[in-house]
Structures are given as structure tokens and as C-alpha cells.
Amino acid sequence: MSLSPNAVDPGHTLPPAALDTDEAGRYIGVAPKTLANWRGRSQGPRYVRAGARVVYRVADLDAWLVENLVGGGPR
């Protein structure tokens, strides 16, 4: 018997580990076209290409946000 990630608590849903370009754009606050432009210039957050599909791991988006944090002084 295999267990799905939500089998232990069916009322609790886990956040996705990866987001498509539209979802990733919403997550970090930029347009999907901006992400596409960044990919073409080897900029922006890391992504995974699976054939024609592009996905962004949430961990990579979070890391990119931290790496690009400016202002506010040292923490």
C-alpha cells in the first residue's frame, strides 16, 4: 500500500514543491514574462526544465528572494 503525502491527515494539504511559471511569478511578485526573459538571459531564480515544461522549486524561489534582499541593515 502506498501512501499519498496527505494520507495521514486528509484534511491537510501540503504546499506544492514546485510551481509553474504563472504560479512562480505570483509567488515572487513578477510577471510570468519577466521570468521567461530572465531565463533567456540566465538571470533570476533557478528552475527545472522537463522537456518543454518549466517549473520552479519553492525552495529555489525562497533562496533567490533571500539572495536579492536589499536594505534594512544587517540581521
C-alpha positions in Angstrom: 0.0 0.0 0.0 1.4 3.4 -1.0 0.6 6.5 1.0 0.0 9.8 -0.7 1.6 12.8 1.0 -1.8 13.7 2.5 -2.8 10.2 3.6 -2.0 10.8 7.3 -4.3 13.8 7.5 -6.7 14.0 4.6 -7.9 17.4 5.7 -4.4 18.9 5.5 -2.9 19.7 2.1 0.8 20.1 1.6 2.0 23.1 -0.4 3.5 22.2 -3.8 7.2 21.6 -4.0 7.3 23.2 -7.5 5.3 25.9 -9.3 4.8 26.6 -12.9 5.8 30.0 -14.4 2.5 31.7 -13.7 2.4 30.5 -10.1 6.1 31.3 -9.5 5.6 34.8 -10.8 2.7 35.3 -8.4 4.9 33.8 -5.6 7.7 36.3 -6.0 5.7 39.2 -7.4 6.8 39.4 -11.0 5.1 38.8 -14.4 5.5 35.4 -16.0 7.0 37.1 -19.0 9.7 38.6 -16.7 10.6 35.1 -15.6 10.8 34.0 -19.2 13.0 36.9 -20.0 15.3 36.2 -17.1 15.6 32.5 -18.2 16.7 33.7 -21.6 19.4 35.9 -20.0 20.4 33.3 -17.4 19.1 35.6 -14.6 16.5 35.2 -11.9 15.7 32.2 -9.8 16.9 28.6 -10.6 14.4 26.5 -12.5 13.9 23.0 -13.8 13.2 22.2 -17.4 11.4 18.9 -18.0 11.0 18.7 -21.8 9.0 21.8 -22.8 7.8 22.4 -19.2 9.5 24.8 -16.8 8.9 24.6 -13.1 10.4 26.5 -10.2 11.1 24.7 -6.9 9.7 26.7 -4.0 13.0 26.3 -2.1 14.8 27.9 -5.1 12.4 30.8 -5.2 12.8 31.4 -1.4 16.6 31.2 -1.8 16.5 33.7 -4.6 14.4 36.1 -2.6 16.9 35.9 0.3 19.9 36.4 -2.0 18.3 39.5 -3.5 17.2 41.1 -0.3 18.4 44.7 -0.1 18.2 47.4 2.6 17.2 47.2 6.2 20.8 46.8 7.5 22.4 43.6 8.8 20.4 41.0 10.5 
